[in-house]
Every structure is written in C-alpha cells, then in structure tokens.
Amino acid sequence: RKYRRQRRLLAPMKTPSARKHRKQMSRKEARFVKDTNHCISKKLVQLAFDRQKALAIECLQGIRQRGNGFNRAVRTELNSWAFHQLKLFLAYKSQRLGVTLIEVDPRYSSQTCSKCGHCERANRKTQEGFRCICCGFEANADFNAALNLKARGELSAALMFREEATASNLGQAVSFRGR
C-alpha cells in the first residue's frame, strides 16, 4: 500500500527527478517482494522437511482473470502479489531439500466441507466463516480450504508414488526377464 500510494502521488509529476524516484521505488519494491517470497518459501520448505511432509500448493493458472468479480481493492492486492515467483522459489528449494511439491486444483476448496465432502455455495455465507449445511461443521474458511487442499495433495501424492512404484516394479520385472 505504501508503494502504491507513493506511485499515485508521483504519477502526475513529469519531471526527471520524479521519474528517477519512481524507478528507484519500483526496484526497491521488487527487492522487497523477492525477499518476502524467499523468506516465505524458505520457512515452508524447511517446515515440510523437518516434519517429513510434502507441500501442496494451489495451481494458480488464471488467478488474475478469476479475480474480476472482486472489488478494486481486492483485485489490486491479487495483482500485486508475485504468485509465479513464489511458486518458482518453492520449487527449487523443495527440490534442493528433497521435499515433494504437489500442485492441486483449488476449485471449490472453500465451499467444500473438509469433514463430509458436501460442496455447496451456501456453506460459505461470509468471507471468513464456513458452516456446512449438511453436517453442521464450522471452521474458519481459510482453515477449511487448507484442509481440503491437504486432502487433495495427499490423494495426488498417493497416486504419484503408486505410479512410481508400479513403474519401478515393471522395470525390475523387465530386467529380470531379460536375464
């Protein structure tokens, strides 16, 4: 917000010093975002490594287009965050430590009950609250969505590891027959 406010104040000024200041500000903001993304990704990957867990992240393709239904302030917040950069940092840091990184489909994760699996828009009456109309489960909406993403990530990981095991068993069987 600070940088956005400063840009708005400097935008009408067409002097060389204003242009120079805007350029310096944009570089400073980019460094801040990069540092923040590095810190977030480092902590997440280290936490997953320490707990011997995989990381499940939302597939954020088209996030900017999906945000068109929100008000201007929310759209501005969404569009100013470097999603792709954070994903790249998570990818290389998790690969370095051997942590599995799984992309999961985020659709309806905030409307689906993490207990019974019932999915309906009425489950999410407010931005922060979640209450399942089927089983009555209540939780913070973000926490419930995170549980759903976790379950989808575990399902994806189970399928991924099962496919790897099948492929390695098949390779052993082929090499065994060749002897």
Buried (B, 14 or more C-beta within 10 A) or exposed (E): EEBEEBBEEBEEEEEEEBEEBBEEBEEEBEEEBBEBBBEEBEEBBEEBBEEEBBBBBBEBEEBEEEBEEEEEEEBEEBEEBBBEBBBEBBBEBBEEEEBBBBBBEBEBBBBBBBBEEBBEEEBBEEEEEBBBEBEEBEBEBEEBBBBBBBBBBBEBBEEEEEEEEEEEEEEEEEEEEEE
